[in-house]
Amino acid sequence: MKSAEPPLDALPPRERILVAAHALFYREGIRAAGIDRIIEQSSVSKVTFYRQYASKDALIRAYLDYRHGKWISWFESSLAQATSEGLPATEALVATLRAWFSSPDFRGCAFLNAAVELGSSDPEILEVVRRHKQDMAAVLDRLFATDTVSAGRRLALLIDGAIVHAQMGQAVDAVMENFQASVDAIVRQ
């Protein structure tokens, strides 16, 4: 998922903190990115940080909401662009994921990563992750609109598996070849 972040110094403090946290949480992990580092990256004082976010947990929830909006917007627009260029839905999905998995900043799914890092200690995180996956499935349902049973949930599960394999370092071409064969099997049903 490629999208340029706005320059931090042009943003108000709350947004600076959120954008800095987004970059650090996704790149290094939520637990690894401490408040002091986020404060340093966002160029705010500790007092300003805590005026904007009462706790790291509040910032984590804001990060996941922010990431969800960015990711779903990117996903929908990438799929729309690919289909407007004449690609069938399956190929549009493969092209979209291939581009994301091949990007230098790819670190897997921020929501799966958050569930693994924090899910057992914060049930609210798991609820945010579930909502994100439901929204992704809804996008897929619209893309693969047919008279048959909804493919969105099946494809969302398949995407999560492909994300994990790409994140583990498996060659993107191999992941996408297996992914496309699986999507074709699901869509033909």
CYANA upper distance limits for C-alpha pairs under 8 A (distance plus 0.5 A):
  1 MET  CA     71 TRP  CA      7.58
  1 MET  CA     74 TRP  CA      7.40
  1 MET  CA     99 ALA  CA      7.96
  1 MET  CA    100 TRP  CA      5.23
  1 MET  CA    101 PHE  CA      8.48
  1 MET  CA    103 SER  CA      7.61
  1 MET  CA    106 PHE  CA      7.77
  2 LYS  CA    100 TRP  CA      7.75
  2 LYS  CA    103 SER  CA      7.83
  3 SER  CA     74 TRP  CA      8.41
  5 GLU  CA     19 VAL  CA      7.78
  6 PRO  CA     10 ALA  CA      7.94
  6 PRO  CA     11 LEU  CA      8.17
  7 PRO  CA     11 LEU  CA      7.66
  8 LEU  CA     16 ARG  CA      5.87
  8 LEU  CA     19 VAL  CA      7.92
  8 LEU  CA     20 ALA  CA      8.29
  8 LEU  CA     42 SER  CA      7.39
  9 ASP  CA     16 ARG  CA      7.89
 11 LEU  CA     15 GLU  CA      6.43
 11 LEU  CA     16 ARG  CA      6.08
 12 PRO  CA     16 ARG  CA      6.61
 13 PRO  CA     17 ILE  CA      6.62
 13 PRO  CA     42 SER  CA      8.12
 13 PRO  CA     44 VAL  CA      7.24
 13 PRO  CA     48 THR  CA      7.97
 13 PRO  CA     49 PHE  CA      8.39
 13 PRO  CA     52 GLN  CA      8.25
 14 ARG  CA     18 LEU  CA      6.82
 14 ARG  CA     49 PHE  CA      8.14
 14 ARG  CA     52 GLN  CA      6.12
 14 ARG  CA     53 TYR  CA      8.45
 15 GLU  CA     19 VAL  CA      6.51
 16 ARG  CA     20 ALA  CA      6.55
 16 ARG  CA     42 SER  CA      5.79
 16 ARG  CA     43 SER  CA      8.46
 17 ILE  CA     21 ALA  CA      6.48
 17 ILE  CA     38 ILE  CA      7.20
 17 ILE  CA     39 ILE  CA      7.49
 17 ILE  CA     41 GLN  CA      8.40
 17 ILE  CA     42 SER  CA      5.65
 17 ILE  CA     44 VAL  CA      8.23
 17 ILE  CA     49 PHE  CA      7.75
 18 LEU  CA     22 HIS  CA      6.48
 18 LEU  CA     59 LEU  CA      7.69
 18 LEU  CA     62 ALA  CA      7.81
 18 LEU  CA     63 TYR  CA      6.82
 19 VAL  CA     23 ALA  CA      6.87
 19 VAL  CA     42 SER  CA      8.41
 20 ALA  CA     24 LEU  CA      6.76
 20 ALA  CA     38 ILE  CA      6.60
 20 ALA  CA     41 GLN  CA      6.42
 20 ALA  CA     42 SER  CA      6.09
 21 ALA  CA     25 PHE  CA      6.15
 21 ALA  CA     33 ALA  CA      8.29
 21 ALA  CA     38 ILE  CA      6.27
 21 ALA  CA     59 LEU  CA      8.35
 21 ALA  CA     63 TYR  CA      7.48
 22 HIS  CA     26 TYR  CA      6.49
 22 HIS  CA     63 TYR  CA      6.33
 22 HIS  CA     67 ARG  CA      7.82
 23 ALA  CA     27 ARG  CA      6.46
 24 LEU  CA     28 GLU  CA      6.06
 24 LEU  CA     29 GLY  CA      7.43
 24 LEU  CA     30 ILE  CA      8.10
 24 LEU  CA     33 ALA  CA      6.49
 24 LEU  CA     38 ILE  CA      7.97
 25 PHE  CA     29 GLY  CA      5.07
 25 PHE  CA     30 ILE  CA      5.02
 25 PHE  CA     31 ARG  CA      8.35
 25 PHE  CA     32 ALA  CA      8.19
 25 PHE  CA     33 ALA  CA      6.54
 26 TYR  CA     30 ILE  CA      7.79
 26 TYR  CA    107 ARG  CA      7.37
 26 TYR  CA    110 ALA  CA      6.66
 27 ARG  CA    105 ASP  CA      7.93
 27 ARG  CA    107 ARG  CA      7.07
 28 GLU  CA     32 ALA  CA      6.58
 28 GLU  CA     33 ALA  CA      6.99
 29 GLY  CA     33 ALA  CA      6.79
 29 GLY  CA    113 ASN  CA      8.19
 29 GLY  CA    117 GLU  CA      8.50
 30 ILE  CA     34 GLY  CA      8.45
 30 ILE  CA     60 ILE  CA      8.15
 30 ILE  CA    114 ALA  CA      7.66
 30 ILE  CA    117 GLU  CA      7.83
 31 ARG  CA    117 GLU  CA      7.84
 33 ALA  CA     37 ARG  CA      6.99
 33 ALA  CA     38 ILE  CA      7.52
 34 GLY  CA     38 ILE  CA      6.91
 35 ILE  CA     39 ILE  CA      6.56
 35 ILE  CA     56 LYS  CA      7.54
 36 ASP  CA     40 GLU  CA      6.65
 36 ASP  CA     46 LYS  CA      8.36
 37 ARG  CA     41 GLN  CA      6.61
 38 ILE  CA     42 SER  CA      6.51
 39 ILE  CA     43 SER  CA      6.43
 39 ILE  CA     44 VAL  CA      6.03
 39 ILE  CA     45 SER  CA      7.02
 39 ILE  CA     46 LYS  CA      7.09
 39 ILE  CA     49 PHE  CA      7.29
 40 GLU  CA     44 VAL  CA      7.38
 44 VAL  CA     48 THR  CA      6.56
 44 VAL  CA     49 PHE  CA      7.01
 45 SER  CA     49 PHE  CA      6.71
 46 LYS  CA     50 TYR  CA      6.81
 47 VAL  CA     51 ARG  CA      6.66
 48 THR  CA     52 GLN  CA      6.80
 49 PHE  CA     53 TYR  CA      6.54
 49 PHE  CA     54 ALA  CA      8.49
 50 TYR  CA     54 ALA  CA      5.51
 50 TYR  CA     55 SER  CA      7.31
 53 TYR  CA     58 ALA  CA      6.41
 53 TYR  CA     59 LEU  CA      6.38
 54 ALA  CA     58 ALA  CA      6.88
 55 SER  CA     59 LEU  CA      7.04
 56 LYS  CA     60 ILE  CA      6.57
 57 ASP  CA     61 ARG  CA      6.84
 58 ALA  CA     62 ALA  CA      6.80
 59 LEU  CA     63 TYR  CA      6.47
 60 ILE  CA     64 LEU  CA      6.74
 61 ARG  CA     65 ASP  CA      6.76
 61 ARG  CA    125 ILE  CA      7.85
 62 ALA  CA     66 TYR  CA      6.56
 63 TYR  CA     67 ARG  CA      6.44
 64 LEU  CA     68 HIS  CA      6.42
 64 LEU  CA    110 ALA  CA      8.34
 64 LEU  CA    111 PHE  CA      7.84
 64 LEU  CA    128 VAL  CA      7.93
 65 ASP  CA     69 GLY  CA      6.84
 65 ASP  CA    128 VAL  CA      8.48
 66 TYR  CA     70 LYS  CA      6.81
 67 ARG  CA     71 TRP  CA      6.35
 67 ARG  CA    110 ALA  CA      8.19
 68 HIS  CA     72 ILE  CA      6.39
 68 HIS  CA    132 HIS  CA      7.02
 69 GLY  CA     73 SER  CA      6.51
 70 LYS  CA     74 TRP  CA      6.60
 71 TRP  CA     75 PHE  CA      6.46
 72 ILE  CA     76 GLU  CA      6.53
 72 ILE  CA    135 ASP  CA      8.32
 72 ILE  CA    136 MET  CA      7.51
 73 SER  CA     77 SER  CA      6.60
 74 TRP  CA     78 SER  CA      6.38
 75 PHE  CA     79 LEU  CA      6.64
 75 PHE  CA     96 THR  CA      7.86
 76 GLU  CA     80 ALA  CA      6.53
 76 GLU  CA    139 VAL  CA      7.41
 77 SER  CA     81 GLN  CA      6.48
 78 SER  CA     82 ALA  CA      6.69
 78 SER  CA     96 THR  CA      6.54
 79 LEU  CA     83 THR  CA      6.66
 79 LEU  CA     89 ALA  CA      8.44
 79 LEU  CA     92 ALA  CA      6.17
 79 LEU  CA     93 LEU  CA      6.85
 79 LEU  CA     96 THR  CA      6.90
 80 ALA  CA     84 SER  CA      6.48
 81 GLN  CA     85 GLU  CA      6.78
 82 ALA  CA     86 GLY  CA      7.30
 82 ALA  CA     87 LEU  CA      6.24
 82 ALA  CA     92 ALA  CA      5.59
 82 ALA  CA     95 ALA  CA      8.12
 82 ALA  CA     96 THR  CA      8.25
 83 THR  CA     87 LEU  CA      5.28
 83 THR  CA     88 PRO  CA      6.70
 83 THR  CA     89 ALA  CA      7.02
 83 THR  CA     92 ALA  CA      6.46
 87 LEU  CA     91 GLU  CA      6.32
 87 LEU  CA     92 ALA  CA      6.06
 88 PRO  CA     92 ALA  CA      6.58
 89 ALA  CA     93 LEU  CA      6.67
 89 ALA  CA    143 LEU  CA      6.78
 89 ALA  CA    144 PHE  CA      7.02
 90 THR  CA     94 VAL  CA      6.77
 90 THR  CA    180 GLN  CA      7.71
 90 THR  CA    183 VAL  CA      7.31
 90 THR  CA    184 ASP  CA      7.58
 91 GLU  CA     95 ALA  CA      6.48
 91 GLU  CA    180 GLN  CA      8.33
 92 ALA  CA     96 THR  CA      6.57
 93 LEU  CA     97 LEU  CA      6.73
 94 VAL  CA     98 ARG  CA      6.41
 94 VAL  CA    176 MET  CA      7.13
 94 VAL  CA    179 PHE  CA      8.17
 94 VAL  CA    180 GLN  CA      7.03
 95 ALA  CA     99 ALA  CA      6.64
 96 THR  CA    100 TRP  CA      6.94
 97 LEU  CA    101 PHE  CA      6.45
 98 ARG  CA    102 SER  CA      6.46
 98 ARG  CA    172 VAL  CA      7.41
 98 ARG  CA    176 MET  CA      7.29
 99 ALA  CA    103 SER  CA      6.78
100 TRP  CA    106 PHE  CA      7.12
101 PHE  CA    106 PHE  CA      6.36
101 PHE  CA    108 GLY  CA      8.33
101 PHE  CA    163 ILE  CA      7.99
101 PHE  CA    166 ALA  CA      6.91
101 PHE  CA    167 GLN  CA      8.40
101 PHE  CA    172 VAL  CA      7.25
102 SER  CA    106 PHE  CA      7.56
102 SER  CA    172 VAL  CA      7.38
106 PHE  CA    167 GLN  CA      8.13
107 ARG  CA    167 GLN  CA      6.65
108 GLY  CA    112 LEU  CA      8.28
108 GLY  CA    113 ASN  CA      7.78
108 GLY  CA    163 ILE  CA      6.19
108 GLY  CA    164 VAL  CA      7.05
108 GLY  CA    166 ALA  CA      7.93
108 GLY  CA    167 GLN  CA      5.70
109 CYS  CA    113 ASN  CA      6.57
109 CYS  CA    160 ASP  CA      8.29
109 CYS  CA    163 ILE  CA      7.18
110 ALA  CA    114 ALA  CA      6.54
111 PHE  CA    115 ALA  CA      6.63
111 PHE  CA    129 VAL  CA      5.85
111 PHE  CA    132 HIS  CA      8.08
112 LEU  CA    116 VAL  CA      6.70
112 LEU  CA    129 VAL  CA      7.61
113 ASN  CA    117 GLU  CA      6.61
114 ALA  CA    118 LEU  CA      6.17
114 ALA  CA    119 GLY  CA      7.29
114 ALA  CA    125 ILE  CA      7.70
114 ALA  CA    129 VAL  CA      8.46
115 ALA  CA    119 GLY  CA      4.77
115 ALA  CA    120 SER  CA      8.15
115 ALA  CA    125 ILE  CA      7.05
115 ALA  CA    126 LEU  CA      6.42
115 ALA  CA    129 VAL  CA      7.44
116 VAL  CA    120 SER  CA      8.32
118 LEU  CA    122 ASP  CA      6.41
118 LEU  CA    125 ILE  CA      7.50
119 GLY  CA    123 PRO  CA      6.43
119 GLY  CA    124 GLU  CA      8.46
119 GLY  CA    125 ILE  CA      6.31
119 GLY  CA    126 LEU  CA      5.97
122 ASP  CA    126 LEU  CA      7.71
123 PRO  CA    127 GLU  CA      7.01
124 GLU  CA    128 VAL  CA      6.85
125 ILE  CA    129 VAL  CA      6.73
126 LEU  CA    130 ARG  CA      6.62
127 GLU  CA    131 ARG  CA      6.72
128 VAL  CA    132 HIS  CA      6.73
129 VAL  CA    133 LYS  CA      6.76
130 ARG  CA    134 GLN  CA      6.63
131 ARG  CA    135 ASP  CA      6.66
132 HIS  CA    136 MET  CA      6.71
133 LYS  CA    137 ALA  CA      6.63
133 LYS  CA    156 ALA  CA      7.34
134 GLN  CA    138 ALA  CA      6.71
134 GLN  CA    153 ARG  CA      8.00
135 ASP  CA    139 VAL  CA      6.88
136 MET  CA    140 LEU  CA      6.89
136 MET  CA    152 GLY  CA      8.13
136 MET  CA    156 ALA  CA      7.16
137 ALA  CA    141 ASP  CA      6.58
137 ALA  CA    151 ALA  CA      8.43
137 ALA  CA    152 GLY  CA      4.63
137 ALA  CA    153 ARG  CA      5.60
137 ALA  CA    155 LEU  CA      7.66
137 ALA  CA    156 ALA  CA      5.99
138 ALA  CA    142 ARG  CA      6.85
138 ALA  CA    152 GLY  CA      6.56
139 VAL  CA    143 LEU  CA      6.80
139 VAL  CA    152 GLY  CA      7.85
140 LEU  CA    144 PHE  CA      6.50
140 LEU  CA    151 ALA  CA      7.66
140 LEU  CA    152 GLY  CA      5.21
140 LEU  CA    155 LEU  CA      7.72
140 LEU  CA    156 ALA  CA      8.17
141 ASP  CA    145 ALA  CA      6.10
141 ASP  CA    150 SER  CA      6.53
141 ASP  CA    151 ALA  CA      6.47
141 ASP  CA    152 GLY  CA      5.05
144 PHE  CA    151 ALA  CA      7.44
144 PHE  CA    152 GLY  CA      8.21
144 PHE  CA    187 VAL  CA      8.12
145 ALA  CA    150 SER  CA      8.23
146 THR  CA    150 SER  CA      8.23
148 THR  CA    189 GLN  CA      8.38
151 ALA  CA    155 LEU  CA      6.48
151 ALA  CA    186 ILE  CA      7.54
151 ALA  CA    187 VAL  CA      7.38
152 GLY  CA    156 ALA  CA      6.45
153 ARG  CA    157 LEU  CA      6.74
154 ARG  CA    158 LEU  CA      6.81
154 ARG  CA    186 ILE  CA      8.05
155 LEU  CA    159 ILE  CA      6.50
155 LEU  CA    183 VAL  CA      7.41
155 LEU  CA    186 ILE  CA      8.19
156 ALA  CA    160 ASP  CA      6.74
157 LEU  CA    161 GLY  CA      6.98
158 LEU  CA    162 ALA  CA      6.83
158 LEU  CA    179 PHE  CA      7.84
158 LEU  CA    182 SER  CA      8.29
158 LEU  CA    183 VAL  CA      8.37
159 ILE  CA    163 ILE  CA      6.56
159 ILE  CA    179 PHE  CA      8.30
160 ASP  CA    164 VAL  CA      6.81
161 GLY  CA    165 HIS  CA      6.83
162 ALA  CA    166 ALA  CA      6.59
162 ALA  CA    175 VAL  CA      6.70
162 ALA  CA    176 MET  CA      8.12
162 ALA  CA    179 PHE  CA      7.15
163 ILE  CA    167 GLN  CA      6.44
164 VAL  CA    168 MET  CA      6.60
165 HIS  CA    169 GLY  CA      7.16
165 HIS  CA    170 GLN  CA      6.21
165 HIS  CA    175 VAL  CA      7.30
166 ALA  CA    170 GLN  CA      5.74
166 ALA  CA    171 ALA  CA      7.34
166 ALA  CA    172 VAL  CA      6.56
166 ALA  CA    175 VAL  CA      7.11
170 GLN  CA    174 ALA  CA      7.68
170 GLN  CA    175 VAL  CA      7.28
171 ALA  CA    175 VAL  CA      6.83
172 VAL  CA    176 MET  CA      6.50
173 ASP  CA    177 GLU  CA      6.56
174 ALA  CA    178 ASN  CA      6.82
175 VAL  CA    179 PHE  CA      6.47
176 MET  CA    180 GLN  CA      6.38
177 GLU  CA    181 ALA  CA      6.88
178 ASN  CA    182 SER  CA      6.76
179 PHE  CA    183 VAL  CA      6.62
180 GLN  CA    184 ASP  CA      6.56
181 ALA  CA    185 ALA  CA      6.85
182 SER  CA    186 ILE  CA      6.81
183 VAL  CA    187 VAL  CA      6.52
184 ASP  CA    188 ARG  CA      6.58
185 ALA  CA    189 GLN  CA      7.17
